[in-house]
Amino acid sequence: MSDTKKTNVRWAVAAVLALSYMVMFLGRTVFSVSGPAIMKEFGWTSAQFGYASTAFFAGYMITMVPSGAIADKYGATKVLIVSLLFSGLFTFLTPVIGVSIGLMILVRVLEGVAQGCIVPGAMSNLGRWIPKKESGIACGFVQAGCPTGSAINMYLAAALLPIIGWKKLFYIYALFFPIWCIIWLLVGKSDPSEHKKVNKAEIEYIHQKPEGHVSVVNANITKSDVMSTPAVWLMCLSYACATYMYFFCTTWLPNYFSIGRGMKISAGATPFIVGIFTYFIGGFVADAASSKLGDKVGRKLVQVIGMIGAAVLIFVGANASNSTVVIAAVSLSYGFLCLTMGGYFSVAPAICPSLAGVYSGLAGILGAIAGVLAPTVTGLVIDAGLKSGATKAVAYGYALWICAGICVIGSVLALVAKLEPITHKSQHEKQLEVN
């Protein structure tokens, strides 16, 4: 293979990682789209369904940081393979074990533990495969697998649920996970140097220093350096605000349209379809803004704008009475939210590429905490609204108001974060800081 023209294997690897996100969300949202059937069969309240949905994120946060550190040190392949296989196993076991609220909570926790390794593993892998100037679009491309999986689910579940029931739906979805593992073993590697189809020109391109930027020399940074950087926490907390609404949409949006608004469950696909496109747009904008304005401003521009747009539009959707306006406003709100995701995850390659998995793990665990809160708070708010005499649309609308407020907070957190390359602090520097 000639080294004069670079290969583009990195995009094939990114495509397979995008498939892992799609499979992850197929397995994750099958629970939410099956919600009405599960609640009817077991006689659960909205709050009880919220507890079962929350259980996933309680398990999810356990493995986020350690799996990212393991992937950074030993490579992502083993982390991803193990995570996807166990995710498939617990998807299969959900209808077998989850015959009561307590047992359903248990199996959803285990599902969360398994899936908690996927995002840090994938982002660690991208940190090794993608040059900084392409990090935004690469992150957006990979994460577009999330709404793709959710959108497919709205149509697939709507078609299959009346025919085979929710239990068999889980059995079918469990097969997607081992199929992905086979694809990864054929296409993916933990590092470009391990891939036989990657030539020297592509490796040099991946590791090149962007023109007009100060090179980031932080190969020696530690986990402590990352964790002690204020901008890291501000951006990760801002990301947690985004994931509150994101996981509200993942767990409750199908029920919002079908129960709260009396629409067909397939109506819930529209926001996720919009999200597929805005993931890409957000990635392009993050890279372009960084190139024009620098990382300090460019890497957080889409987060600040996207979160405000999401807040305003979700509030409009909560208060609209016309069904077309409701679908349009909620869909555009979700689109603005997804616009931010390429920006959030392109921060790590910009300020700490050697420990992108650690950064992603921290973002993931704070996001998982938001994921724990979103389904539970939503269920409690809906039940409280219904008990007070509110209509279903109004009771669900209260939960959307909360999403709007949290998005505003997330925008402010991103705005005040000072993004700079993380450098290793020597013992002398640390002592000076103490003094």
VEXGU-866771 format. One record per residue (C-alpha): x, y, z. Coordinates in steps of 0.25 Angstrom, whole numbers, plus 5000, padded with zeros to 4 digits. Layout:
residues N
XYZ...
end
This chain:
residues 435
500050005000500650134996500950245007500750364997499250374999498650355012497650255015496350285022496150165031495850255043494450285037494150145036494550125050493650245054492550185046492550055054492650135067491350215062490750075061491050045075490350165080489150125071489149985077489250045091488050135089487250025082487449945095487250065104486050125098485349985096484950005111484350145109483550105097483049985104482650065116481150075114481049925112481949895124481149995133479849935128480349785131480849815145479949925149481050025151480950175154481750275146482650285158482850135159483250135144484150255147484850175158485150065148485650155137486550225148487150095152487850085138488550215141488950175155489750055149490150135138490950235146491750125153492650085141492750215134494050265140494850135142494450085128495050215122496350205130496450055125496150095111497250205111498250115117498049975110497150015098495650015095495449885088495349795101494549905108493549915097493449765094493149735108492149845110491349815097491249665100490749685115489849795110489249695100489149585112488349675121487449725110487049585108486849555123486049685125484649615123485149485129485649545142484749675143483449615148483349715159483749855162484949815171485449705161485249805149486049905156487149805159487249765144487249905139488349945149489149825143488849875129489350015133490649955138490849885125490550005116491350105125492650065118492250095104492350245103493650255110494250145102493750205089494250345092495550285097495650215084495350345076496450415083497450325077496850315063496350465060497250585058496850705067496250785055495250675052494950645066493550725066493050655054493550525058492850535071491550575065491650465055491850365065490750415075489750425063489650275066488850315078487650385072487750285060487450175069486350245077485650285064485750145058485150095071483950185070483550115057484049975059483449965073482150025068482049915058482549805066481949825080480449795076480949675069481949605078481849675091482849755099483549625104483949565091484349705086485449705097485949565092486049615078486749745082487749665090488349605077488849745072489949745082490749625079490549655064491249795066492449715073492649635061492649765052493649825061494649715061494549715046494749865045495249935058496449945066496950015078497950095071498350135057499650065058498949935060498149945047498749875035497949965025498450095031499650155024500750245029500150365023498850345031499650325044500450455041499150525038498450485051499650525059499950655052499850795059498750885054499251015047499051135055498951065068499851055080500150905081499650835093500750765100500050695111500450545109500950545123499650595130499050515140497650485145497850575156498150695146496850665139496050655151496650785158496350875146495150965148494750975133494650825133493650825144492850935138492750875125492450735130491350805139490750875127490750745120490050685132488950795130488850755115488750605119487650635128486750675117487350575108487050455117485650515119485450505104486050365104485150305116483850395115483750455102482950335096482050345108481850495106481350475092480550355094479950375108480150525111479750565097478850445092479750435079480250305073481550265079482250285065482050435067483150425076484150385065484150525060485050595070486050485069486050495053486350645055487450605065488150525055488450645046488750745057489850645063490550665050490350815049490750835063492050755060492350845048492050975055492950935067494150905058493951025050493751115062494951065068495751085056495251235054495151275069496051175076495651065086495451165098494151215090493951125079493850995087492751045095491951125085490951025081490750985095490351125100489451145088488851005087488451005102487751135101487051095088486650955095486051025107485251125099484651025090484350915100483551025108482751055096482450915093481950895107480951005106480450995092479150925090479250905075479850765072480650805060481250925068481550825080482250725071483050835064483450915076483850785084484650735072485350865069485650875084486250735084487050775071487650895078488050805090488750705080489450815074490250835087490750685087491850695077492350815084492350755098493150635094494050705085494550785098495350665102496250645089496450795090496950805104497350665109497450575097498350475104497250455115496050475107495450345113495650405127494950535123493850465116493650375128493550495138492550555128491850425127491650405142491150545144490250515132489750385138489450455151488550545143488050425137487650365150486950495154486150515141485250395140484950395155484650545156483850535144483050425149482750495162482450625156481450555146480750475158480750605166480050685155479050575152478650565167478550715168477450705157478350755145478050695131479050595126479650695116479850795127480450695137481450655126481650795123482150825137483350725134483650805122483750935129484750875138485550825126485550975121486051035134487250925135487650955120487751105124488651075135489550985126489651095116490251185127491251085132491751065118491851215116492751235129493651115126495051155122495551055112497051035112498050925109498250845122499650845127500350755137500650815150501950785156502150765171502750905172501550975165500650895174501450945186501351085181499851075180499751025194500551145199
end
